[in-house]
Amino acid sequence: MEKIAVILISAHILGDFVFQPDRMARSKRQPLSMLLHAAIHGLLAWLLLQSFGCWQVPLFVMLAHGAIDLFKQRYQREDLNMFLIDQALHLMSLLIFASLLVKNAIIPEFSGIGYRYIVEVAGFFAVVRGGGFPVAYFCGDLLRNNNLDFDGLPGGGKYIGYLERALIFLLSMIGQPEGIGFLVAAKSILRFEEAKKQKQAEYIIIGTLLSFSIAIALSSLTEYAMGL
């Protein structure tokens, strides 16, 4: 069951963080956009699980994902709590579905090819892109609640986050986690002038530690899943 669950979760990660551009995410209140997004999730799960005669996989994933997204739209909120609830519901539905597939001998085990490659690619995007959402929501709340406004390149912080989490993932995959310490030191030096202002320094430290923590945790989960 474990590998089936991991493949379904990998498909979910790719569907949410690779094959859902910002434009589609913004237009999901439109029925056709939501239907297309749910259909992409169903197709990805079907393709990656590689049990092509099992029609239950794309049907369940499409319906379950669409239902959860519809539930989310009712609250019309885009914040950290809603993001975490939304992702938890998706993951829970996939774990239950994987259990049912195995329990009812519909797909007793994963028999496809490229398991480690699928998990590694999905893990990379979970770390780099998926990990950026909780950081953005949390840091956005900090800015608003404390009336902070820092000058900088539009989207600069987002792309810095992408790069630092990508490097953490790479260092973890090649067995060089100690390199993360050098990454922290390098970022500290580059942010030296900003660190002279207390509020700005605290904001940067909080955002950096949160980004690094998420990247390390998800990279570790990826390594564990690859070893199943």
N, C-alpha and C positions, 0 to 999 in steps of 0.2 A: 504493500500500500504506500510505503514512504516515497518510492520513486514516482509513482503515479501522482501523488499529491504534489511533489516538487515540480513535476512537468506542468501540471495544471497551474500552479502558482507562477511558474516561469512564463507561461503563456499570458497570464494576467498582467504580469509586470511589463511585458513587451506591448500588450494592448493598451495599457494605461500611460506608459512613459516613453514609448517609441512611436507607436502607430496612432497616437492621439495628439495631433498638433494643437497649439494654443487656440487656433481658430475653431477647431472642432469642439474643444473644451468649452469655449465661450458660447457656442451655439447649441449646446446640448439640450437647452430648453425647447428646441424645435423637435417635433416628433421624428422627422426623417434623420436628423443628425444623431439623436439618441439611438434610433434603430440601427443606423450604420455602425455606430460605435459598439453596440452590443453584438452585432453580426460579426464584426472584426474579432471580438473576443472569442466567439464561438468557433470561428474558422481557425484561429491560431491554436486553440486548445485541440481541435480535431487534427490539425496538421502535425503539431509537435508530439501528441500522444501516439500518433502513427497506427492507431487501430481504426483503419478507414471504413470498416464495415459497421462500426459502432455509431449509429445515428444519435444515440442518446447523449453523446458528449457535446456536439455543437448545439443541440436543442436545449439541454439543461443550462449550459454556460450562458448561452444567449439570453434565455428567459430570466435566469437568476441575476445576471449582471444588469439587465435592463430594469428588473424590478427594484433592485437596490439603488440604482441611479435615480429611478423615479421617486423612490422614498426620499432620497437626498434632496431632490429638487423641490419637494414640498416645503422644506425649511428655509430655502433661499438664503443659505449661509455659506460663506467661504472663509472658514477659519481653521485653526489647528484642531480643535475638538471634532469638528465635522469631518475633517480629512482623516483623522485617526479612526473615528467610528465607521466611516465609509470603507476604509481599507480593511478594518477588522471584520466587517460583515462579509466583504468579498472573500477574504481568506477563509473565514469560517464556513461559508457555503461550499467552497472548493474542497476543504478537508472532509466535510460531510459527504459530498458527492464521491470523492475518492474512496471513502470507506464503503459506500453503497456499491460502487463498481466492483470492489474486491469481494465484499460479503455475498453478493448475488452472482459471483463468478462471471460477470459481464466482461470485465478485463481483469483477470486474476493477478497479472503483473505487467510491468512495462517491458516490452519486447522490441522496442524500436532501436534506432541507432543514434549515435551522437549525444548520449545523455550528458556527459561531462561538458561538452561544448555548449549545449543548450543552456545548462545551468550557469556556466561561466559568463556567457553573453547576457543572460537575464540578470545575473548578479551585478554585472558591471553597470547596467542601466538603473538597477535598483539603487545602487550606491550613488552614482553620479547625478542622475536626474530625479529619481524618486526621493532620495535623501534631501534634495533641495527644497521640497515643499514644506516639511515641518520647520526647517530653518527659516524659510521666508515668512511663514505665518507667525512664528514666534518672534522673530526680530521685527517684523512689521508692527506687531502689537507693542513692542518696546518703544519703537519710534513714536507711535501715536500716543501712547499713555504718558510719555515723558516729554512730549512736544519737542522732539529732536529732529533736526534737519541737517544732514551732512551733504556737502557738495561732492560730486564725483561723476564719473562717466555713467550715462544711462545704462543700466544693466550690468555695470562693472562688477558689483558684488556677486551677482548671480554667476557670472562666468568665472570669477575667481574661485567660487565654491565648487563649480563643476571641475575645474582643474585640480584643486587640492584633493577632492574626493577621488578623482581618477588616479592621482598619484598614490594615494593611500591604498586603493584597490590593487594597483599594480605592485606596490611594495609587498602587500600581503600575499599576492599570488606567486611571487617569485621567492618567497620565504625570507624577505628582508624587512621585517616590521620595525627594526631599529631605525631604519631610514625615516620613519615618521617623526622621530625626534628632531632630525635635521630640518624637516619641513616646518615644524613648529618654530625652530630657531630662525629660519630664513624669513618666515612671515613676520616674526617679531621685529626683526631688523628693518624690514621694508615698511613696517607700520610705526617706526620709532617716533616720528614727529607727531603723528596722531595720538600716540600714547601719552603725550604731555598734557592732554586735555582729559580730565577725569571721566566725564560722562561718555565721551567718545571712546576712550580706552576701555571702559567697562562694557560698552556695547560691542566693541570689536572682540574682546575676550570671550564674552558670552556666546556670540555668534560663531566664533572659531571653535570653541570647545564643543558646542553642540554639533557643528558640522563634522568635526573630527570623530566625536563619539559615535554618531550615526554611521559614519563611513567604516569605522573599525568594527562595529557590531554587525553590520550587514556583510562586510567582507568575511568575517569569521563564520557567519551563517552560510555564506556561499561555499566556503571551503568545506564545511561540515556536509552540506548537501551534495557536493561533488564527490565526497568519499563514501556515499551510501552504496 
